Amino acid sequence: MKFILSSFLSLFTLSLLAQTDSTGKSANDSVTVIIHQDSRLDQLVKKQASINEITSRDSRRTDKGFRLMIISTTSRDEALAAKTKVYTYFPDLKAYLWYQSPYFRVKAGNFKDRKDAENYQKRMNTYFPRGVFIMKDVIEVKPGKGGESDES
């Protein structure tokens, strides 16, 4: 019985001590809040803001346009050979290789206008006898060019 009574009194005393801070004042006596902030947090906030600005700037460098579908195959070697052929015969075009299971797809170009894509399509059909197809896609736009395509 003594143990239960002493445990109860200890808990009651601890709860009373929780109402005062380290100076012995009651928590209700002070109306100010003191925040101790590490100075490195300001640097982290500034760094994150600059990263967010760069990321949003990069996302603004895309636009709707057209690309040429060169090949869609299950063979990685064929896709790499087609990409190499694009770079060999059309060094001014950028080639893209995507893997979307089970197909490897090679697309080329960043065309804002369909007419530009059609001009390249006619020239590429001689190198790719299976056919080159124009597809709508999200294209990369060079910054500062006012939305012009890479291949103008």
N, C-alpha and C positions, 0 to 999 in steps of 0.2 A: 504494500500500500504506500509505503514511504517512497518507493521508486516511482510510482505513477504520479504522486504529488510533486516530487522534485522535478520530474520530466515536464509536467504541465507548467510549473513556475519558470523553468528554464526557457521554454518556448514563448511564454508570455513576456518575459524579460527581453528576449531577442527581438520580438516584434516591436517592442517599445524603442529599442535601440535603432531599428531600421528607419524610424521617423526623424532621425537627426543626421546631419552631415558630419564630416570629420572635425569641424570646428566646434561642434556641440550645439549648433543652432538648429532649430526645427526647420524642416523642409518648407513649411508654409511661410516662414519669416522672410524669405528672399523672393524677389520678383524678377531678378535678372538671371539670364541663362548664359553661361560661359562655354563657348565651343572652342576646343583645342583642335585645330585643323593642321594637318601636315602640309607644309608649303609645296610639297611635290604634287599634291592633288591639283593645284592650279595649273601646273605644267602638263599634267595628264589631260585635263579638260581642254587646254589649248591644242594639244597634239591630236586629240580625238576630233576636235572641230576641223582641223586642217585635213585630216584623213577623210572626214565626211564631205568636205568641199571637193577634194580630188575625186572621190568616188562619184559624186553627183555630176561633176564635169565630164568624167569618162562616159557616164550613161547618156549624156546629151550628145555624144559623138556618133550616135546611131540614128538611122532613119529607114523608112520603108523604101524598097527599091527592088532590083532584080539581080539574080545571079544565074550563071550557066551551070546546069547539072551535067557533069562530064561523064561520070560513071557511078553505078550503084551495083556493087558486087559483094559476094561473100568471101572473096579472096583478098587478103590484105596486100599481097604482092602486086596484084593487078591494080589496086587502088594507088599504091605508091608509085607504080610505073606511070599511071595516068597523071598523077600530080607532078612527077618529074618531067613528063612530056609537056605539060602546061608551062612549067618554068623554062623549059628549053626553047619552045617555039613562041611563047608569049610572055617574055620577061616583065612586061608592064602590068600584067594581071597578077593578082594575089590569089593563090589556090588554098582551099580549105579542105581538110580531111576530117570527116566525122565518122565515128563508129556508133551505130545504133543497131544493137544486136538483132539479127545476125549479119547486117549489111555494113559495108564500108562505103561511104559516099564521098565523092570529090566534087566540089563546086568551085567555080572560079569567078572572080570579078566582083566589083561593087558598082553597079550601074544604077543611076538615078532614073534614066530614061530607058524605056523599052527599045527604042530605036538604036541606041548605042549597043545594047545587048544583042540585037538582031544582027548588027554588022559583025560583031565578033563570032556569033553563032555560025554565020556563013563561012567565015575563014576557018573555024575550028572543025567543021564537019569533014574537011579533007584529012585531018589528022586523027579524028575519032569516028571511024565508019559506023559504029553502032548508033550514032546520033548524039547531038548535044541539044539539051532542052532548056528553055528559059523558064525560070521559076521566080515567083515572088518571094522575097526574103527580107530580113532586117540586115541592112548593109552598114558598113563602117563609112563614116564621112570624115574627111580631114577637117580638123578644127580651123576656124578662121576663114574658110572658103565660102561661107554663106550657103552651105548645103550642096555644094557640087560634089560629084562622084570622083573617085580616085582615077577612073579612066575616062577623062573628057577629051 
